[in-house]
Amino acid sequence: MGYSSAVLSLIAGGVLALERIRSSPPPRKKISVMGTVNTEVVRGPLAQGWPKAAPYDVIVVNGESKWEPAGLVKQSRTAAGL
């Protein structure tokens, strides 16, 4: 998660990375080692997304999902009609 967020931060104005599990080393440390300054890491359930900072211009799901991420789609700028 940390690496993909760092790479995305090179092409985006800002990145909010949602992490559900504790990892070692923490994603924030991985990202800071890569010199990324426009990335925020938050913890929470992936299915709910992070509505506090919505709407998002782009949402990237990094990995496989067995559920339709309807909650994430609702948080996109396009779905919000903006």
Contacts in CASP RR format, 6 or more apart in sequence:
PFRMAT RR
TARGET T0000
AUTHOR 0000-0000-0000
METHOD contacts of the structure
MODEL  1
MGYSSAVLSLIAGGVLALERIRSSPPPRKKISVMGTVNTEVVRGPLAQGW
PKAAPYDVIVVNGESKWEPAGLVKQSRTAAGL
1 17 0 8 1.000
1 19 0 8 1.000
1 23 0 8 1.000
1 27 0 8 1.000
1 62 0 8 1.000
2 17 0 8 1.000
2 27 0 8 1.000
2 30 0 8 1.000
2 31 0 8 1.000
2 34 0 8 1.000
2 41 0 8 1.000
3 30 0 8 1.000
3 34 0 8 1.000
4 60 0 8 1.000
4 62 0 8 1.000
5 15 0 8 1.000
5 17 0 8 1.000
5 27 0 8 1.000
5 31 0 8 1.000
5 36 0 8 1.000
5 39 0 8 1.000
5 41 0 8 1.000
6 30 0 8 1.000
6 31 0 8 1.000
6 34 0 8 1.000
6 35 0 8 1.000
6 36 0 8 1.000
6 39 0 8 1.000
8 15 0 8 1.000
8 60 0 8 1.000
9 15 0 8 1.000
9 31 0 8 1.000
9 36 0 8 1.000
9 38 0 8 1.000
9 39 0 8 1.000
12 38 0 8 1.000
12 58 0 8 1.000
13 38 0 8 1.000
14 38 0 8 1.000
14 39 0 8 1.000
15 36 0 8 1.000
15 38 0 8 1.000
15 39 0 8 1.000
15 40 0 8 1.000
16 39 0 8 1.000
16 40 0 8 1.000
16 42 0 8 1.000
16 50 0 8 1.000
16 53 0 8 1.000
16 56 0 8 1.000
17 27 0 8 1.000
17 31 0 8 1.000
17 39 0 8 1.000
17 40 0 8 1.000
17 41 0 8 1.000
17 42 0 8 1.000
18 42 0 8 1.000
18 43 0 8 1.000
18 44 0 8 1.000
18 46 0 8 1.000
18 49 0 8 1.000
18 50 0 8 1.000
19 27 0 8 1.000
19 41 0 8 1.000
19 42 0 8 1.000
19 43 0 8 1.000
19 44 0 8 1.000
20 43 0 8 1.000
20 44 0 8 1.000
20 45 0 8 1.000
20 46 0 8 1.000
22 43 0 8 1.000
26 41 0 8 1.000
27 41 0 8 1.000
28 41 0 8 1.000
31 39 0 8 1.000
31 41 0 8 1.000
42 50 0 8 1.000
44 50 0 8 1.000
47 67 0 8 1.000
47 69 0 8 1.000
47 71 0 8 1.000
47 72 0 8 1.000
48 71 0 8 1.000
49 71 0 8 1.000
49 72 0 8 1.000
49 75 0 8 1.000
50 75 0 8 1.000
51 75 0 8 1.000
54 74 0 8 1.000
54 75 0 8 1.000
54 76 0 8 1.000
54 80 0 8 1.000
55 75 0 8 1.000
55 76 0 8 1.000
55 77 0 8 1.000
55 79 0 8 1.000
55 80 0 8 1.000
55 82 0 8 1.000
56 75 0 8 1.000
56 76 0 8 1.000
56 77 0 8 1.000
57 76 0 8 1.000
57 77 0 8 1.000
58 76 0 8 1.000
59 69 0 8 1.000
59 72 0 8 1.000
59 73 0 8 1.000
59 75 0 8 1.000
59 76 0 8 1.000
61 69 0 8 1.000
61 72 0 8 1.000
73 79 0 8 1.000
74 80 0 8 1.000
END
